[in-house]
Amino acid sequence: VKKIKKGRSVDDKTYLEEVFNCIEEGVKAGLVEHDCVTFESTGLTSYFDSMLTSLRKDFEVTTIRINTDPDICLSRVKSRDQSIHINISDDQVASINQKVCEKNLKCDFAIDNNSRSVEALKQELQTILNR
C-alpha cells in the first residue's frame, strides 16, 4: 500500500479504495498457499466493509478487536518501521482511534494489547484461530 500511495493523502478516497482492493487481492493470493492468513486494519472505512463482505463470500473470516490504551498506540505508531508503514501525525492517529471507537465494529473476539508480551499475544491469536 505504501507503493500505491503516490503522494496522495492517507484519507484520499481513491487511494483508500486501491488500498483495500490491494489487501483483498493479497489475502486471496495468500490463501492459495496457506490455510490461514492474518492481516491488520483499523476497519474504519467503507472500503474495509466492502472488502470484508467480499472475503466472507468465499472464506471463513474471523475478526479480532485489539484494545490498546491510546498513548501506548501512539507510542507504537511512532516506533514502528517507517520504511514499511505510512507515516501519519499524532493528530491523525488520535482521530482514527476516535472514529474507530465510534464505529464500534462488531468483532468475533477481542484481545487486550496493553502490556502483553509478543509471545503471549501470539499464543492468544493461535488459540482464537484454532477454535
C-alpha positions in Angstrom: 0.0 0.0 0.0 2.9 2.3 0.5 3.9 1.8 -3.2 0.5 2.9 -4.4 0.2 6.0 -2.2 2.0 8.2 -4.9 1.9 11.4 -2.8 -1.8 11.2 -2.0 -3.2 11.9 1.4 -3.9 9.0 3.7 -7.6 9.9 3.5 -7.8 10.2 -0.3 -10.9 8.1 -1.3 -9.3 6.8 -4.5 -6.2 5.8 -2.6 -8.2 4.1 0.2 -10.2 2.1 -2.4 -7.0 1.0 -4.0 -5.5 0.0 -0.6 -8.4 -2.3 0.2 -8.5 -3.8 -3.3 -4.8 -4.5 -2.9 -5.3 -6.0 0.6 -8.1 -8.2 -0.7 -6.0 -9.5 -3.6 -3.1 -10.2 -1.2 -5.3 -12.1 1.2 -6.8 -14.2 -1.6 -3.3 -14.9 -3.1 -2.1 -15.9 0.4 -4.9 -18.3 0.8 -3.9 -20.1 -2.3 -0.7 -21.2 -0.5 -1.8 -21.1 3.2 -4.8 -22.4 5.2 -5.0 -19.2 7.2 -4.0 -15.6 6.6 -4.0 -12.7 9.1 -3.8 -9.0 8.4 -4.3 -5.8 10.4 -6.7 -3.0 9.7 -8.5 -0.4 11.7 -11.7 -1.3 9.9 -12.6 2.3 9.7 -13.6 2.9 6.1 -16.5 1.8 3.9 -13.8 0.2 1.6 -12.8 -2.1 4.5 -16.5 -3.0 4.9 -16.8 -3.9 1.2 -13.6 -5.9 1.3 -14.8 -7.8 4.4 -18.2 -8.6 2.7 -16.4 -9.8 -0.4 -14.0 -12.0 1.6 -16.9 -13.5 3.6 -18.5 -14.7 0.4 -15.7 -17.2 -0.2 -13.9 -17.6 3.1 -14.4 -18.0 6.8 -13.4 -14.7 8.3 -12.7 -14.1 12.0 -12.4 -10.5 13.2 -10.4 -9.6 16.3 -10.6 -6.3 18.0 -7.2 -5.2 19.5 -7.7 -2.9 22.6 -4.8 -0.7 23.5 -4.5 2.5 25.5 -4.4 5.5 23.1 -1.0 6.6 24.5 0.5 3.1 24.0 -0.9 3.0 20.5 0.6 6.4 19.6 4.0 5.3 21.0 3.9 2.1 18.9 3.0 4.0 15.8 5.9 6.3 16.3 8.4 3.5 16.9 7.3 1.2 14.0 9.4 0.7 10.9 8.6 3.7 8.8 10.1 2.0 5.7 7.0 -0.3 5.6 4.3 1.9 7.1 2.6 5.1 6.1 3.7 8.0 8.3 0.8 9.7 10.0 0.7 12.6 12.5 -0.2 12.3 16.2 -3.5 14.1 15.4 -4.3 11.6 12.6 -3.7 8.7 15.0 -6.0 10.2 17.6 -8.6 11.0 15.0 -8.5 7.4 13.6 -8.7 5.9 17.0 -11.7 8.0 18.0 -13.5 7.2 14.8 -12.8 3.5 15.1 -14.3 3.6 18.7 -17.4 5.5 17.4 -17.8 3.0 14.6 -17.7 0.1 17.1 -17.2 -2.6 14.5 -18.6 -5.9 15.8 -15.8 -8.4 16.2 -15.7 -12.1 16.9 -13.0 -11.8 19.6 -11.1 -9.1 21.5 -7.6 -9.0 22.8 -6.1 -6.6 25.3 -2.7 -5.5 24.0 -1.6 -3.0 26.6 1.2 -4.9 28.4 1.3 -8.4 26.9 4.5 -9.9 25.6 4.8 -10.8 21.9 4.7 -14.5 22.8 1.6 -14.1 24.9 -0.2 -12.3 22.0 0.9 -15.0 19.5 -0.4 -17.7 21.8 -3.8 -15.9 22.3 -4.1 -15.4 18.5 -3.3 -19.1 17.9 -5.9 -20.1 20.5 -8.5 -18.0 18.7 -7.5 -19.3 15.3 -7.7 -22.9 16.4 -11.4 -22.6 17.5 
